[in-house]
Amino acid sequence: MASAPKPPLEDPTSIPEIFASECANVAFVQGNLIVTLANVRLDETDAPEKSKLRRFVVGRFALSNQAARQFLAQFQRVMAQVENSKPSQPS
């Protein structure tokens, strides 16, 4: 039996984009893959010499088992393209 075609993907511009400088945590919870993203920010105080870097959670997403497999396949494909596009290093 042939699988039904996927419905069209809608991509509204109102959805916020997330920038993360690190993947803070990945866990498998109740059958879902939970990914927590973080960003390093400067915690500024009145005294600049006391300012310090802190890590803040900027987003979290949960993927079903099927969505996690799809994400992994697409991520591996993109990373292979990234690796192939790197300029060769002089020896």
Secondary structure, DSSP 8 states (H G I E B T S, - for coil): ------------TTS-----SEEEEEEEETTEEEEEEEEEEEE--SSGGG-EEEEEEEEEEEE-HHHHHHHHHHHHHHHHHHHHHS-----
